[in-house]
Amino acid sequence: MYIRTGLFVLLSLCFAAVGLAQLDTASIVGTVSDASGAVVPGATVSIQNVGTSATVKLTTDSSGAFAAPSLAVGTYKVTATATGFKTYVQDGVRLSVADVIKVAVQLSPGDVNEQITVLGEVSQIQTASSTLGGVVNTQQVMDLPVNGRALATLLETVPGVSMLGVEPSIGGGGTGRLFEAGARTLLDGTDSGVTDSDFFGAGYQSRARIDRASIESIAEVRIQSNAFSAEYGQASGGVINYITKSGTNQFHGSLFEYFRNEKLDSRDYFNPAPAPKPAVRLNQFGGSVGGPIKRDKLFFFFNYEGNRERRGVYLNGVVPTKAFRDTLIPALQPAVNLLPLPNGPVSAADPRLAQYTTAVSNQLTENTFGIKVDYNMTDKDRLAVRFNSNKSDSVSYFGIGNGQQSIVPYYPKLGKITYTRTISPRLLNEAGIAVDRVFTIFQPASDETVRKLPSSRMEAVSPTAVPTCSTWWSATCRRPTSTRCPG
C-alpha cells in the first residue's frame, strides 16, 4: 500500500512540472568564448547562490553555450573553467523572478589556478526574453511606505500600472469590475485568487487587509504586462507574481509595530467641531526570522503579522415612535420591533417618526503567518515547502436595526511543495503541487432570528391617510383588514 501511494505522489509531481514551468524561478544563459571570440566547448560552468551556497554545474555544448533554468531568486556567482585558460568569476548576478539573464564569459589564456574576477552587477536588460513588465525589488518592498501594509499598493510603483477601484489596470488592460478580473495574481508562481474572481484587498465583504501573505514575507513582486510566455495565462491585463523570502546561511530577523489613533488624525470635513471624533484604533504588529537549520543544506523563513482595528462609526436615522408602533397590527410588530426606540427629537415632518443616534465600532481581528523551508538535498536535488495561512474576522455595521452587522470570517490558506532534479547538465525536471483554499461565510444579518424573518419595508404616508404596509412574505401574503397588502 505504501509503495503504491509513494508511486502515485511521485507521478503526480512529475506531471505537475508540465504546468508550472518557470513561474517562481529565473534562468542564467550564456556562452563561453576565448579572447579571439571563438567558442569554447566542454568548459565547466558553476553557478552558485551566494545566500545558500547551492551550486549548479554545467558543461558548455559544441557552440559554447550553457543554460541554468529554475534558479531561485537571489544573487549568484558564475565561475567558468577550461583547460589552458584562467578561471573566470563573475560576481553579483542578481536574479529576479522570471528573469532570463545572459552572461557572456570570455576566457583568457593561462593557468587554471589563475583567476580573473569581474566585479559589478550584470546588466539587467532582458536580451534573452521578449516579456514586458517590471519588478518591485527587495529594497523597495522594505523601504516604501505602504498604507495599511496592503500588497496591492506596491503595484503602483511600476510604470503602466494604475488602480481601478478593486483591481489594477496593467498596460491599459483591466475592466475595473470585481468579477471580471483583468489581472491574475500568483504567490510563488501559484494562483492565489479565488475560483470566481481575483481580489486585491478585502474578500467577500470581509475587511481583511492581508491577502494570503504579509508584506514582511515578500522578497519582490514581478508584474508581467504583456508578451508573457505560455506558462502564464487567464489574464487580459497582466500577471502579478509575489515571491516570498527564503532563509540563507545568515540569520536575519525583524520586528515592527504600526498604529493609528484618532487623536493623531486630522478632523474629517463632515465631522466639524465640537462634535467628537469617531474612535480609530489600528495596530499592526509582527516580525520575521530566517536562517540556516544546517549550513549550506537546510534553511527556514517564518513570519507573523497581526492586525487589530477598531473604527468608531456614528449611526443616525429615523425610527417609528412607540405611539405609532402601538397602532400597528400584531403581524407587523416583529418587523417593526427590529428597529430601536428613538432617543432623539420627534420629526417635525412626521410625528410618527423620531431620531435615533448611536455610536458603534467596526472591528477587524486578523492573524497571518507563513513558513518556508528550502532543502539542498544533494548537488542535484532541491526541495522547497511553503505554507501560508490567514485568519480574519471582521464586524461591519450597515444599519441601526437589530442584526444589521456584517460578521464575516475569511480564512484563506495556500501551500506548495516544489522538487527540482538536475538529471544531467542538459536536462532538468521541476515538479510542484500547490493547494489554495478559502473558507468564508457571508450572511445578510448577524442575528439568526432576523435572518428567518421575511423581508419587510415600511412606507410612511400622510398622517390623514391609512398607513400602507408593503410586505413580501416567504409564504402566502396575508391580507389583514386594517392594512393594505400589495396584490
C-alpha positions in Angstrom: 0.0 0.0 0.0 2.8 2.4 1.0 4.6 1.7 -2.3 1.5 2.4 -4.4 1.0 5.7 -2.5 4.6 6.7 -3.0 4.4 6.0 -6.7 1.2 8.0 -7.1 2.8 11.0 -5.4 5.9 10.7 -7.5 4.0 10.5 -10.7 1.9 13.5 -9.6 5.0 15.5 -9.1 6.4 14.6 -12.4 3.3 15.5 -14.4 2.8 18.7 -12.4 6.0 20.1 -13.8 4.4 20.4 -17.2 2.0 23.1 -15.9 4.3 25.0 -13.5 7.2 25.9 -15.8 9.3 28.9 -14.6 6.7 30.7 -12.5 8.7 31.4 -9.4 12.3 30.9 -10.6 14.7 32.5 -13.1 17.4 31.5 -15.5 21.0 32.3 -16.4 22.1 31.6 -20.0 25.3 32.4 -21.8 28.2 31.5 -24.0 31.9 30.8 -23.2 34.5 32.1 -25.7 38.2 32.9 -25.8 39.9 36.3 -26.4 39.5 35.9 -30.1 35.8 35.3 -29.9 36.0 31.6 -30.7 33.6 29.5 -28.6 34.9 27.1 -26.0 33.0 23.8 -25.9 33.4 21.5 -23.0 34.1 24.3 -20.5 32.8 23.8 -16.9 30.4 26.4 -15.6 29.4 26.6 -11.9 26.5 28.9 -10.8 26.4 29.4 -7.1 23.7 31.0 -5.0 25.5 33.4 -2.7 23.0 33.2 0.1 22.6 29.4 0.3 25.8 28.1 -1.5 23.5 25.9 -3.7 25.5 25.2 -6.8 24.6 24.1 -10.4 27.4 22.7 -12.5 27.1 22.7 -16.3 29.2 21.9 -19.4 29.1 24.0 -22.5 27.9 22.4 -25.7 29.6 22.4 -29.1 28.6 26.0 -29.6 30.0 27.1 -26.2 26.5 27.7 -24.8 25.1 26.9 -21.4 21.8 27.3 -19.7 20.8 27.1 -16.0 17.0 27.2 -15.6 14.8 27.0 -12.4 17.2 29.1 -10.2 15.8 30.6 -7.0 15.5 34.3 -6.8 18.7 35.8 -5.4 22.3 36.8 -6.1 24.6 34.4 -7.9 28.3 33.9 -8.7 29.2 32.4 -12.1 32.5 30.5 -12.4 33.9 29.1 -15.7 37.0 26.9 -16.2 38.6 25.2 -19.1 42.0 23.6 -19.8 44.6 26.2 -20.9 42.5 29.2 -19.6 42.4 31.2 -16.4 39.4 30.7 -14.1 36.7 33.3 -14.8 34.5 34.5 -11.9 31.5 36.9 -12.4 30.1 38.2 -9.1 26.8 40.0 -8.4 24.5 38.4 -10.9 21.1 39.4 -9.5 18.1 37.3 -10.5 14.5 38.4 -10.1 11.6 36.0 -10.8 11.1 35.1 -14.4 14.4 36.8 -15.4 16.4 35.2 -18.2 19.9 36.9 -17.7 22.5 36.4 -20.4 26.1 36.2 -19.2 28.9 36.4 -21.8 32.1 34.7 -20.4 35.4 35.4 -22.1 38.3 33.3 -21.0 41.9 34.4 -21.1 44.9 32.1 -21.8 46.7 31.0 -18.7 46.8 28.5 -15.9 43.5 27.3 -14.5 44.8 28.2 -11.0 44.9 31.8 -12.0 41.7 33.7 -11.6 40.0 36.7 -13.2 37.2 38.2 -11.2 34.7 40.6 -12.8 33.1 42.9 -10.2 29.8 44.7 -10.6 26.4 43.5 -11.5 25.5 42.1 -14.8 23.1 44.3 -16.9 19.5 43.5 -16.2 18.4 44.2 -19.7 16.3 41.2 -20.9 18.1 40.4 -24.1 17.1 36.8 -23.9 13.3 37.4 -23.3 10.6 39.5 -25.0 8.4 39.7 -21.9 7.5 43.2 -20.9 6.8 44.3 -17.3 8.5 45.5 -14.2 9.8 44.4 -10.8 9.4 45.8 -7.3 12.7 44.7 -5.8 13.5 43.7 -2.2 14.8 47.1 -1.2 11.7 48.8 -2.5 9.5 46.3 -0.6 11.4 47.1 2.6 11.6 50.9 2.3 8.4 52.1 0.6 5.7 53.4 2.9 2.7 51.2 2.3 -0.6 52.5 3.8 -2.2 49.6 5.7 0.6 47.2 4.5 -1.6 46.2 1.6 0.3 44.2 -1.0 -1.6 45.7 -4.0 -0.2 49.2 -3.1 3.2 48.1 -4.3 2.0 47.6 -7.9 1.5 51.3 -8.5 5.3 51.9 -8.4 5.7 50.1 -11.7 5.2 52.1 -14.9 2.0 51.3 -16.7 0.1 50.1 -13.6 -2.9 52.0 -12.1 -5.5 51.0 -9.6 -9.1 50.9 -11.0 -11.0 50.7 -7.8 -11.0 47.0 -6.9 -8.3 45.8 -9.3 -5.2 47.1 -11.1 -5.0 48.0 -14.7 -1.7 46.8 -16.2 -0.7 48.3 -19.5 -4.2 49.6 -20.1 -5.8 46.1 -19.6 -8.4 45.6 -16.9 -12.1 46.3 -16.6 -12.2 47.7 -13.0 -15.1 45.3 -12.2 -14.8 42.9 -9.3 -15.8 39.7 -11.1 -14.1 40.5 -14.4 -10.5 40.2 -13.4 -8.1 41.9 -15.7 -5.1 40.6 -13.9 -4.0 37.2 -12.5 -2.5 37.1 -9.0 0.2 34.5 -8.2 2.1 33.8 -5.0 5.4 32.0 -5.6 4.0 31.1 -9.1 0.8 29.6 -7.7 -2.6 31.0 -8.4 -3.7 32.7 -5.2 -7.0 34.0 -6.5 -10.4 32.5 -5.7 -12.4 30.4 -8.2 -14.8 33.2 -9.3 -12.6 36.3 -9.2 -9.3 37.8 -8.1 -9.4 40.1 -5.0 -6.6 42.6 -4.3 -7.7 43.6 -0.8 -10.8 42.6 1.2 -12.6 39.5 0.1 -16.2 38.6 0.1 -17.3 41.7 2.1 -14.8 41.0 4.8 -12.5 43.8 6.0 -9.3 41.7 5.7 -6.2 43.6 4.7 -3.7 40.9 4.2 -4.2 38.8 1.1 -2.6 35.4 1.7 0.8 36.8 2.6 2.2 39.5 4.8 4.3 42.2 3.2 7.0 41.3 5.6 7.4 37.9 3.8 7.7 39.4 0.3 11.1 39.4 -1.4 9.9 41.0 -4.6 7.0 41.5 -7.0 7.1 40.8 -10.7 4.5 42.3 -13.0 4.1 40.8 -16.4 2.3 43.3 -18.6 2.2 41.6 -22.0 4.0 39.2 -24.3 4.4 36.9 -21.4 5.2 33.3 -22.2 2.9 30.2 -22.4 3.0 29.3 -18.7 1.2 32.5 -17.8 -2.5 33.0 -18.8 -6.1 33.7 -17.8 -5.4 37.4 -17.7 -6.4 40.2 -20.1 -4.3 42.9 -18.4 -1.3 41.2 -16.9 0.1 38.8 -14.3 1.2 39.8 -10.8 3.6 37.3 -9.1 4.5 37.8 -5.4 7.7 36.0 -4.5 8.3 35.1 -0.8 11.6 35.3 1.1 13.8 32.3 1.8 16.3 31.6 4.6 20.0 31.9 3.9 23.3 31.0 5.6 23.0 34.1 7.7 20.3 34.8 10.3 18.0 37.7 9.7 15.0 39.0 11.6 12.7 41.9 12.0 10.1 43.3 14.4 7.5 46.0 13.7 4.5 47.9 15.1 2.4 50.4 13.2 -0.5 52.2 14.8 -3.2 54.8 14.2 -5.2 56.8 16.7 -7.9 59.4 16.1 -6.0 61.8 18.4 -3.3 62.0 15.8 -5.6 62.3 12.9 -6.9 65.4 11.3 -10.6 66.1 11.6 -12.9 64.9 8.8 -14.6 67.6 6.8 -18.0 66.2 7.6 -17.2 65.9 11.3 -16.7 69.6 12.4 -16.1 70.6 15.9 -17.4 70.5 18.6 -18.7 67.0 17.6 -16.4 64.3 19.0 -14.2 62.4 16.5 -15.1 58.8 15.8 -12.7 56.5 17.6 -9.9 54.9 15.4 -7.6 52.2 16.9 -5.4 50.4 14.5 -2.4 48.2 15.5 -0.4 46.2 13.0 2.4 44.2 14.5 4.6 41.2 13.9 8.0 40.1 12.7 10.1 37.6 10.8 13.1 35.4 11.3 15.1 33.3 8.8 18.4 31.5 8.6 20.1 28.1 8.4 18.9 24.9 10.1 22.0 23.2 8.7 24.5 25.4 6.9 24.6 25.1 3.1 21.8 22.5 3.3 18.6 23.3 5.1 17.1 26.8 5.6 13.9 28.3 7.0 11.9 31.5 7.0 9.0 32.4 9.3 6.9 35.5 9.6 3.8 36.6 11.6 1.6 39.6 11.2 -1.3 40.6 13.5 -4.0 43.3 12.8 -6.3 44.8 15.4 -8.6 47.5 14.2 -11.5 49.3 15.9 -13.1 52.1 14.0 -15.9 54.1 15.5 -18.9 54.9 13.4 -21.9 57.2 14.3 -25.2 55.9 13.0 -28.1 58.4 12.5 -31.6 57.5 11.4 -35.3 57.9 12.0 -37.4 55.1 13.6 -41.1 54.7 14.4 -42.2 56.1 17.8 -43.7 53.9 20.4 -47.1 55.5 20.0 -47.1 54.7 16.3 -46.0 51.1 16.9 -48.8 50.5 19.3 -51.3 51.3 16.4 -49.9 48.5 14.2 -51.4 45.1 13.8 -49.6 42.2 15.6 -48.5 40.8 12.3 -46.2 43.8 11.7 -44.9 44.0 15.2 -41.9 41.6 14.8 -40.6 43.5 11.8 -41.0 47.0 13.4 -39.5 45.9 16.7 -36.2 45.1 14.9 -35.7 48.9 15.0 -34.7 50.5 18.3 -36.9 53.1 20.1 -36.0 56.7 19.3 -33.6 58.6 21.6 -33.9 61.9 19.9 -36.5 64.5 18.9 -39.7 63.7 17.0 -39.6 64.6 13.4 -41.2 67.9 12.5 -42.3 66.5 9.1 -43.9 63.3 10.5 -44.9 62.9 14.2 -44.8 59.1 13.8 -41.1 59.1 13.4 -38.2 60.3 15.6 -34.5 60.4 15.5 -32.2 57.7 16.7 -28.4 58.0 17.0 -25.8 55.7 18.4 -22.0 55.0 18.3 -20.7 51.6 17.2 -17.3 50.1 16.4 -16.4 48.3 13.2 -13.9 45.6 14.1 -11.1 43.6 12.4 -9.1 40.9 14.1 -6.6 39.2 11.8 -3.6 36.9 12.2 -1.5 35.7 9.3 1.7 33.6 9.2 3.9 32.0 6.7 6.7 29.4 6.8 9.1 28.3 4.1 11.7 25.6 4.2 14.4 25.1 1.5 16.4 21.9 1.4 19.5 21.4 -0.8 19.3 17.6 -0.6 22.3 17.0 -2.9 24.1 18.9 -5.6 21.3 17.7 -8.0 18.2 17.7 -5.8 16.4 20.7 -4.2 13.2 20.7 -2.2 11.1 23.7 -1.2 8.0 23.7 1.0 5.9 26.7 1.8 2.6 27.3 3.7 0.6 30.5 4.3 -2.4 30.9 6.5 -4.6 33.9 7.2 -7.4 34.1 9.8 -9.6 37.2 9.6 -12.8 38.0 11.4 -14.5 41.3 10.7 -17.6 43.0 12.0 -19.1 45.9 10.0 -22.3 47.8 10.9 -24.5 48.8 8.0 -27.7 49.9 9.8 -29.3 50.7 13.2 -31.7 47.7 13.2 -31.2 44.5 15.2 -28.8 42.2 13.4 -27.6 44.8 10.9 -24.0 43.9 11.3 -21.9 42.0 8.7 -19.9 39.4 10.6 -17.6 37.7 8.1 -14.9 35.0 8.8 -12.3 34.9 5.9 -9.7 32.1 6.1 -7.5 31.7 3.0 -4.7 29.1 3.1 -2.1 28.3 0.4 0.6 25.7 0.4 3.1 24.5 -2.1 5.8 21.8 -2.5 8.4 22.0 -5.2 11.0 19.4 -6.1 13.8 20.1 -8.6 16.1 17.5 -10.0 19.1 18.1 -12.2 19.2 14.9 -14.3 22.2 15.9 -16.4 24.0 19.1 -17.4 21.4 19.5 -20.2 18.3 18.0 -18.6 16.4 19.3 -15.5 13.0 18.5 -14.1 11.0 20.8 -11.8 7.8 19.4 -10.3 5.4 21.1 -7.9 2.0 20.7 -6.2 0.0 23.6 -4.8 -3.3 23.8 -2.8 -5.3 27.0 -2.5 -8.3 27.0 -0.1 -10.6 29.7 1.1 -13.3 29.4 3.8 -15.8 32.3 4.3 -19.4 32.8 5.2 -21.4 35.9 4.4 -24.9 36.3 5.9 -27.3 39.2 5.4 -27.7 39.7 9.2 -25.8 38.7 12.3 -28.9 37.6 14.2 -30.4 34.2 13.3 -33.9 35.4 14.3 -33.6 38.3 11.8 -32.4 36.0 9.0 -35.6 33.9 9.4 -37.9 36.8 9.1 -39.4 37.9 5.7 -38.0 41.0 4.0 -40.2 44.0 5.0 -40.4 47.7 4.2 -42.4 50.4 5.9 -43.9 53.1 3.7 -44.9 56.3 5.5 -47.7 58.3 4.0 -49.5 61.5 5.1 -50.9 61.4 8.7 -54.5 61.6 7.5 -54.2 58.6 5.2 -54.3 54.9 6.3 -50.8 53.6 6.8 -49.7 51.3 4.0 -47.5 48.3 4.7 -45.8 46.8 1.7 -44.7 43.3 2.8 -43.2 40.5 0.9 -43.6 37.2 2.7 -41.8 34.0 2.2 -45.2 32.3 2.4 -48.7 33.3 1.1 -49.4 37.0 1.6 -51.9 37.6 4.3 -54.5 40.4 4.0 -55.4 41.9 7.4 -58.4 44.2 7.5 -56.5 47.2 8.9 -53.8 47.4 6.3 -53.5 47.0 2.6 -51.3 44.2 1.1 -49.9 44.7 -2.4 -51.6 42.4 -4.9 
